[in-house]
Amino acid sequence: MCGQRDLFGDLDETIQGLVTFGDTSKVSFKGKGNIPIKLKNGDHSYITDVYHVPAVKHNLLSVGQLMEKGYPLFTKNYHLTITDYNGRLIAYVKMSKNRMFPLNIQYDAAKCLSVITNNEEWLWHLRLGHLNFTSLKMLASKKMVKGMPHIDHLDGVCKSYVLSKHHRSSFAKEVNWKANKPLELVHINVCGPIKPMSNG
């Protein structure tokens, strides 16, 4: 459960209801979604199926739900250890005086999904996957897209579009140095680790 709306990467606000606490008190939740987090190794992940409960002051992560999702949990010497399916450490948390396990999580913002532009024509160009302005103008004039304003052909150049259309420089036909012995020059594709794990 999370009380902060701004932490959610996505939130389905059509899902609403009540949650019951241990003292039988009930509070309403205003949606269900995912919260992006940044792992200690720099990777990005999500805490999924989180209820947005505006009334809670502290974010709560259910040990029971972690067990239901298959995360192995171990307790020893007043510490809780959470690992993933492959036994890799996710969290090692010391129990507090009130018998809680406070987990410090670095929340992440999905910055790559946001764009800022004051020009509505360029905004529609970006929304429709860098569609050319002639096609945008036709879509607007024939009212084929709901809410699209009148589009004029702009003088600016889309750097992403131009870069994607560039031809790559050709390889040199001859090189100054050539290998004379086996394994003196090795070309290799380095890749991995790959997630998710393959069936094999």
C-alpha positions in Angstrom: 0.0 0.0 0.0 1.2 3.5 -0.8 -0.3 6.9 0.1 1.8 9.0 -2.3 0.1 9.3 -5.7 3.3 10.7 -7.4 5.3 7.5 -6.8 3.1 5.5 -9.1 4.5 4.9 -12.6 1.0 3.8 -13.7 -2.3 3.7 -11.8 -5.7 2.2 -12.7 -8.1 4.5 -10.7 -11.1 2.4 -11.8 -10.1 -0.2 -9.2 -11.4 1.0 -5.9 -12.5 -0.6 -2.6 -11.7 -1.0 1.1 -8.7 -2.5 2.9 -9.0 -3.8 6.5 -6.2 -3.4 9.0 -5.3 -5.6 12.0 -7.5 -3.6 14.4 -10.5 -4.2 12.0 -10.5 -0.5 10.9 -11.2 0.1 7.2 -9.9 2.6 4.8 -10.6 3.1 1.1 -8.1 2.6 -1.7 -8.3 4.8 -4.9 -6.5 2.6 -7.4 -4.0 -0.1 -8.1 -0.8 0.2 -10.1 3.0 -0.2 -10.2 5.8 1.8 -8.5 9.1 2.1 -10.4 12.2 1.6 -8.2 15.9 1.7 -8.7 17.9 -1.3 -7.5 21.3 -1.0 -5.8 23.1 -2.3 -8.9 21.6 0.5 -11.0 18.9 -1.6 -12.7 15.3 -0.5 -12.8 12.3 -2.6 -11.7 8.7 -2.3 -10.4 6.8 -3.1 -7.2 3.6 -4.4 -8.8 -0.1 -4.6 -7.7 0.2 -1.7 -5.2 -2.9 -0.1 -3.8 -3.1 3.7 -3.6 -4.4 4.4 -0.1 -4.3 8.2 0.5 -5.0 7.7 4.3 -1.7 5.8 5.0 1.3 7.8 6.1 3.8 5.0 5.7 4.1 2.8 2.6 3.5 -0.9 3.5 4.9 -4.0 1.8 3.2 -7.2 2.8 5.4 -10.1 3.8 2.5 -12.5 3.1 2.1 -11.2 -0.5 5.9 -11.6 -1.1 5.5 -15.2 0.0 2.5 -15.7 -2.3 4.6 -14.4 -5.2 7.3 -17.0 -4.5 10.0 -14.8 -2.9 12.0 -16.9 -0.3 12.1 -15.1 3.1 14.4 -16.0 6.0 14.5 -14.6 9.5 17.4 -15.0 11.9 18.9 -12.8 14.7 16.2 -10.1 14.3 16.9 -9.7 10.6 14.8 -10.5 7.5 16.4 -11.7 4.3 14.5 -11.5 1.0 16.0 -13.2 -2.0 14.8 -13.7 -5.6 13.9 -17.0 -7.4 17.6 -17.6 -8.1 18.7 -17.0 -4.5 20.2 -13.5 -5.2 19.8 -11.1 -2.3 17.1 -8.4 -2.7 17.0 -7.0 0.9 18.5 -7.6 4.3 16.6 -5.7 6.9 16.9 -5.3 10.7 13.8 -5.5 12.8 12.9 -2.2 14.6 11.7 -1.8 18.2 8.1 -1.9 17.2 8.7 -5.3 15.4 8.6 -3.8 11.9 11.1 -4.2 9.1 11.8 -0.7 7.6 12.9 -1.1 4.0 14.6 1.9 2.4 13.7 1.8 -1.3 15.0 4.3 -3.9 12.0 5.3 -6.0 12.5 5.9 -9.6 10.8 8.3 -12.1 10.1 7.3 -15.6 11.7 10.3 -17.2 12.1 8.7 -20.6 8.3 8.7 -21.0 7.8 12.4 -20.6 8.4 15.1 -23.2 8.1 18.9 -22.9 7.3 21.1 -25.9 5.3 24.3 -26.2 4.5 23.7 -29.9 1.3 21.7 -30.5 2.3 20.7 -34.1 5.6 19.2 -32.9 3.8 17.5 -30.0 1.5 15.7 -32.5 4.6 14.9 -34.6 6.2 13.2 -31.6 3.0 11.5 -30.4 2.5 9.8 -33.8 6.0 8.4 -34.0 7.7 11.3 -35.9 5.0 11.2 -38.7 5.8 13.7 -41.5 3.9 17.0 -41.5 2.2 16.3 -44.8 0.5 13.3 -43.4 -0.3 15.1 -40.1 -1.9 17.9 -42.1 -4.1 15.4 -44.0 -5.1 13.6 -40.7 -6.2 17.0 -39.3 -8.0 18.3 -42.4 -10.0 15.0 -42.7 -10.7 14.9 -39.0 -9.3 11.4 -38.8 -7.8 11.9 -35.3 -10.0 13.1 -32.5 -8.7 16.3 -30.8 -6.0 17.0 -33.4 -5.8 20.7 -34.2 -5.1 22.2 -37.7 -1.5 21.3 -38.6 0.7 23.6 -40.8 3.9 22.5 -42.4 6.7 23.7 -40.1 10.2 24.9 -41.2 12.0 23.1 -38.4 13.9 19.9 -38.7 13.4 16.8 -36.5 16.9 15.7 -35.4 15.7 12.2 -34.5 14.1 11.7 -37.9 17.1 13.0 -39.8 19.5 10.8 -37.8 17.4 7.7 -38.3 17.5 8.3 -42.1 21.2 8.7 -42.3 23.2 6.1 -44.3 26.0 4.5 -42.4 29.5 5.1 -43.4 30.9 2.2 -45.5 33.7 0.0 -44.2 37.2 0.6 -45.7 38.0 -1.8 -48.5 41.6 -2.2 -47.3 43.2 -2.0 -43.9 46.7 -1.1 -43.0 47.2 -4.1 -40.7 46.2 -7.8 -41.2 46.5 -10.8 -38.9 49.2 -13.3 -39.8 48.5 -16.0 -37.2 45.3 -17.8 -36.1 43.5 -16.0 -33.3 45.7 -12.9 -33.7 42.5 -10.9 -34.6 39.2 -12.1 -33.2 35.7 -10.6 -34.0 33.2 -11.5 -31.3 29.7 -10.5 -30.2 29.6 -10.0 -26.4 26.1 -10.2 -24.9 24.4 -10.8 -21.6 23.2 -11.6 -19.0 19.8 -11.6 -20.7 16.6 -11.2 -18.8 14.2 -13.0 -18.6 15.9 -16.4 -18.5 15.1 -18.6 -21.5 13.2 -21.8 -21.3 16.4 -23.8 -21.9 
